Amino acid sequence: MTSAVTRWGSALVNAAYAVVLVFATHYPRPDELVPQIALFSDKLLHVAAYGVLGSLTMATFVAWRGAPRPAAIAGLFAGLALFAVGDEVTQPLFSRVAEPLDWVADCLGLALGMLATGLAGSPERTLRSLAVDAGLPSRDLPELIAIEPLGPPRVACRDAALEERLVGRARGERP
């Protein structure tokens, strides 16, 4: 499992980045922070900034909880999308303009960042989530020996019946 230093470190980096992001999006004179570059739309900056937030949040979730299930990913995305709405609607309080298309760009960035980080999950977490999905009690996790995350699913386990269930889960079969 992930070390406490890694878990807390990822959480602190994620929180610090969110604070910097809110500061940057609420600063009354954004040209002082990011010079206007004719080649780039501000929407691309929104996609990039929120892509980093989505990636950091997904990495923090994985560090604390392991590979997320689809419902957890949807919940993370919804929470981050609400954060983006709050970020956007409070900008007029700081002499900025709230733009609905900025929020759309934020959500696109969140989705791309979360997807990129989700696809880069570690084999250990993949194995752990497959084992839990297969109904293996957590006390039996040390019985697992190996999994091949790339290519055809291959699991080595001391229990042949369990190995068959895990390979089925890796192929997407339901128990």
C-alpha positions as CSV (number, residue, x, y, z in Angstrom):
1,M,0.0,0.0,0.0
2,T,1.1,3.6,-0.4
3,S,3.1,5.1,2.3
4,A,1.8,7.8,4.7
5,V,4.3,10.3,3.4
6,T,3.1,9.7,-0.2
7,R,-0.6,10.0,0.8
8,W,-0.2,13.1,2.9
9,G,2.3,14.6,0.4
10,S,-0.1,14.2,-2.5
11,A,-2.9,15.7,-0.4
12,L,-0.9,18.7,0.5
13,V,0.3,19.3,-3.1
14,N,-3.3,19.0,-4.3
15,A,-4.6,21.4,-1.7
16,A,-1.7,23.9,-2.3
17,Y,-2.4,23.8,-6.1
18,A,-6.1,24.4,-5.5
19,V,-5.3,27.5,-3.4
20,V,-2.9,28.8,-6.1
21,L,-5.5,28.1,-8.8
22,V,-8.2,30.1,-6.9
23,F,-5.8,32.9,-6.3
24,A,-4.9,33.0,-10.0
25,T,-8.5,32.9,-11.2
26,H,-9.5,35.7,-8.8
27,Y,-6.6,38.0,-9.2
28,P,-8.1,41.3,-10.4
29,R,-5.3,41.9,-13.1
30,P,-4.7,38.5,-14.7
31,D,-2.4,40.0,-17.4
32,E,0.1,40.5,-14.6
33,L,0.1,36.8,-13.8
34,V,-0.1,35.4,-17.4
35,P,0.8,37.6,-20.3
36,Q,-1.6,37.7,-23.1
37,I,-0.3,35.5,-25.9
38,A,-2.1,35.9,-29.2
39,L,-1.6,32.2,-30.1
40,F,-3.4,30.8,-27.0
41,S,-7.0,31.3,-26.0
42,D,-7.7,31.7,-22.3
43,K,-9.8,28.6,-22.6
44,L,-6.7,26.6,-23.3
45,L,-5.3,28.0,-20.0
46,H,-8.4,26.8,-18.2
47,V,-8.1,23.3,-19.8
48,A,-4.5,23.1,-18.7
49,A,-4.9,24.5,-15.2
50,Y,-7.9,22.3,-14.4
51,G,-6.3,19.3,-16.1
52,V,-3.5,19.6,-13.5
53,L,-6.1,19.8,-10.7
54,G,-8.0,16.8,-12.1
55,S,-4.7,14.8,-12.3
56,L,-3.6,15.8,-8.8
57,T,-7.0,15.0,-7.3
58,M,-7.1,11.5,-9.0
59,A,-3.5,10.8,-7.9
60,T,-4.4,11.8,-4.3
61,F,-7.5,9.6,-4.4
62,V,-5.5,6.6,-5.6
63,A,-2.8,7.2,-3.0
64,W,-5.4,7.1,-0.2
65,R,-8.0,4.6,-1.5
66,G,-6.5,2.6,-4.4
67,A,-8.0,2.3,-7.8
68,P,-11.3,4.0,-7.9
69,R,-14.5,2.4,-9.1
70,P,-16.6,4.3,-11.8
71,A,-19.0,5.7,-9.1
72,A,-16.0,7.2,-7.2
73,I,-14.6,8.7,-10.4
74,A,-18.0,10.3,-11.2
75,G,-18.2,11.6,-7.6
76,L,-14.7,13.1,-7.8
77,F,-15.6,14.7,-11.2
78,A,-18.9,16.1,-9.9
79,G,-17.1,17.6,-6.8
80,L,-14.4,19.2,-8.9
81,A,-17.0,20.5,-11.4
82,L,-18.8,22.1,-8.5
83,F,-15.5,23.6,-7.3
84,A,-15.0,25.0,-10.8
85,V,-18.6,26.5,-10.7
86,G,-17.8,28.1,-7.4
87,D,-14.5,29.4,-8.7
88,E,-16.2,30.9,-11.7
89,V,-19.3,32.5,-10.0
90,T,-17.2,34.2,-7.3
91,Q,-14.9,36.0,-9.8
92,P,-17.1,39.1,-10.1
93,L,-16.5,39.7,-6.4
94,F,-12.9,40.4,-7.4
95,S,-13.5,42.6,-10.5
96,R,-13.3,39.6,-12.9
97,V,-15.9,38.3,-15.3
98,A,-17.6,34.9,-14.9
99,E,-17.9,33.1,-18.3
100,P,-19.9,29.9,-18.7
101,L,-17.4,28.8,-21.4
102,D,-14.6,29.0,-18.9
103,W,-16.5,26.5,-16.8
104,V,-16.9,24.2,-19.8
105,A,-13.1,24.4,-20.4
106,D,-12.5,23.7,-16.7
107,C,-14.6,20.6,-16.9
108,L,-12.8,19.4,-20.1
109,G,-9.5,19.9,-18.3
110,L,-10.7,18.0,-15.3
111,A,-11.8,15.1,-17.4
112,L,-8.6,14.9,-19.4
113,G,-6.4,15.2,-16.3
114,M,-8.4,12.5,-14.4
115,L,-8.4,10.2,-17.4
116,A,-4.6,10.6,-17.9
117,T,-3.9,9.8,-14.3
118,G,-6.4,7.0,-14.1
119,L,-4.8,5.3,-17.1
120,A,-1.4,5.5,-15.4
121,G,-2.5,3.5,-12.3
122,S,0.0,1.1,-10.7
123,P,-0.2,-2.7,-11.1
124,E,-0.5,-3.0,-7.3
125,R,-3.6,-0.9,-7.2
126,T,-5.0,-2.7,-10.2
127,L,-4.4,-6.0,-8.5
128,R,-6.0,-4.8,-5.3
129,S,-9.1,-3.5,-7.0
130,L,-9.5,-6.7,-9.0
131,A,-9.2,-8.8,-5.8
132,V,-11.8,-6.7,-4.0
133,D,-14.1,-6.8,-7.0
134,A,-13.8,-10.6,-7.1
135,G,-15.0,-10.7,-3.5
136,L,-11.7,-11.6,-1.9
137,P,-11.6,-10.6,1.7
138,S,-8.8,-8.1,2.5
139,R,-7.1,-10.5,4.9
140,D,-6.4,-12.8,1.9
141,L,-4.6,-10.2,-0.2
142,P,-1.2,-11.5,0.8
143,E,-2.1,-14.7,-1.1
144,L,-1.9,-12.9,-4.3
145,I,1.4,-13.2,-6.1
146,A,1.4,-11.3,-9.3
147,I,-0.6,-9.7,-12.1
148,E,0.4,-8.7,-15.6
149,P,-1.4,-5.3,-16.1
150,L,-0.5,-5.0,-19.8
151,G,-1.5,-7.5,-22.5
152,P,-3.8,-10.5,-21.8
153,P,-4.7,-10.7,-18.1
154,R,-2.5,-13.0,-16.1
155,V,-2.7,-13.6,-12.4
156,A,-0.7,-16.0,-10.3
157,C,-2.2,-17.0,-7.0
158,R,-1.8,-19.9,-4.6
159,D,-5.6,-20.6,-4.9
160,A,-6.6,-21.9,-8.4
161,A,-10.3,-21.0,-8.0
162,L,-9.4,-17.5,-6.8
163,E,-7.0,-17.1,-9.7
164,E,-9.7,-18.0,-12.1
165,R,-12.1,-15.4,-10.5
166,L,-9.4,-12.7,-10.7
167,V,-8.6,-13.4,-14.4
168,G,-12.4,-13.2,-15.1
169,R,-12.6,-9.8,-13.4
170,A,-9.5,-8.6,-15.3
171,R,-11.4,-9.5,-18.5
172,G,-14.4,-7.6,-17.3
173,E,-16.6,-10.6,-16.4
174,R,-19.0,-10.2,-13.5
175,P,-18.9,-12.7,-10.7
